[in-house]
Amino acid sequence: MNKKIALISVYNKEGIVDLAKKLKDTYIILASGGTAQALEDGGIEITRVDDYTGSPEILGGRVKTLHPRIYGGILSRATDDHKKQLAENDMKEIDLVICNLYPFEKTLEEGATEEEIIEMIDIGGPTMLRAAAKNFERVTVICDPEDYRDVLEKKDDRGYRKYLAAKVFSTVTRYDLAIAKYMGSTNGILGEQVRKLRYGENPHQQASLYSSGELFYEQISGKEVSYNNILDVKEGWTLVQEFEKPACVVIKHRTPCGVGVADTVAEAYNSALVGDKMSSFGGVYCFNCPLDKAAAELLSKMFVDVLIAPDYSDEALGIISKKKTVLLKSTGANRLDRDIHEIPGGFVMQESNRHELSEGDYKVVTEKGADESTIEELLFAWKVVKNSSSNAIAICKGSTALGIGSGQTSRIDAAKLAVEKAGDEVHGAVLASDAFFPFRDTVDFVAGAGIKAIIVPSGSIRDQESIDAANEHGIVMIHTKFRSFKH
């Protein structure tokens, strides 16, 4: 009987000896390096790759399988012309390729040195897998040990071979993306489809969820998370992590309508409702600390569309799970490093705005100074406005957002909306603007409403006019070096 040829080259050797024992009667087994040794130790007769190719392993094992006799055998099609060329070059068809890759990500997570990490960038493995997957019409390729059990029964099934090939390309893509991220690439638009979503932003639009690593959440209960849910949660989760004390952020249509920070989770929840309780109905609620029973009891009285927290007490889960709320638990993948927006023919990309104001980033520019308490209020308001859609104005008191005006085409309109949301509480509150005031009208308006202090980026040719207006009204103005547009 003419045996077929199987090429085995694996880093993870779990289960490979048992599989080879099943293959040895019908396949000549080619293997190299540590794989060859493991199979021989398991009593399997093999042909070493360097004997088969006539070329020794070199460069400390960096070059083992990269040889025309290997790749001619993998890539040859079942045509008379290809078979003739194989014969002329003393090559044989390779029918089965079993390969898994060096553990690059695991090595990275273990805190290895750069030299050790670089050595875990597999070259021959991805090349071999891609070649075999491309030729799935004839070649069976396995990159996942989970598929060992089915290979003998299904190797003649074209649909199965194509399934295995698709898994290879997905695996190699994720592998290359992990390497690109480590090397400093900001191209994170690639990923693996996790699932199709019910629909997109509107019911007539199709949508899918993709992963290019660890998603920032896992779902615990409730109906399937939607496209809009995911975008809302992302915005809220980004903002709530700005704070160290227990915080609650309520998101509606990708913008915050409530932000509260307090000593307990329940107090933070109550504080977040102050800004806009009407809009908070049916909103997305984001917490930066585990949810306890007291907070869960309060949440149970409100219609909450989606809820995310780092963890939940057993009592909290028992209360919340009775609702129809989509319940999410955050994972270790917490902050975005970049923002990506697709455009016709490509995409634009930028670093995420993760800058936090420090003492050297702002200064008082008015005659009236600010005490420490007012500074703390202004810095809180800055975090809120930084995460609101521009043009944006945030009015805050203590550690509570009273009113947020966002997504407006003019700064004065954003200010009017924020003042309206704040209501009577606006008196004695502070205000943050995400960009400079092009005119003094905003200062005049908010001073008349009762604002006591403003934090605003400098940069307008009319900055002095706004400073003069603040002095006239006897309010504090602080200039920052940084603008915080969020389109």
VENWOCOR-V456192 format. One line per field, one symbol per residue. psi: psi as a letter, one per 30 degrees, with the letter a starting at -180 (. if undefined). Layout:
# VENWOCOR-V456192
psi=???
This chain:
# VENWOCOR-V456192
psi=kjklkkkkjkejgkfeeeeeefffffkkjkllbeeeeeeefggkklkkefeefgklklhgffjefikefefeeefklhleeeeeeeefghllkkfkkjkllkieeeeeffhlleeeeefgjkeeeeeeeeeeeehfeekkkkfjffgeffeeegfgjeeeeeeeeeeeeeeeeeeeeeeeeefgkgjgfllkkelklelbelffklllklkgbklglkkelllkkleeeeeeeeeeeeefffkelklkkkkkhgkkfkkkkafleeeeeeeffeeieeffkgakkkkglkkleeeeeeeffkjkekkklflkleeeeeeefflgkjkkklafjekkflkkkkljgallklkligkkkleffllkgleklkleeeeeeeeeeeeeefgkklkkkkklkbhkjekkjlglfleeeeeeeeeeefbfffkgllkkkflljflfeeeeefeffgkflkkkklfkfgeeeeeeeeeefhlkkkklfklhkj.
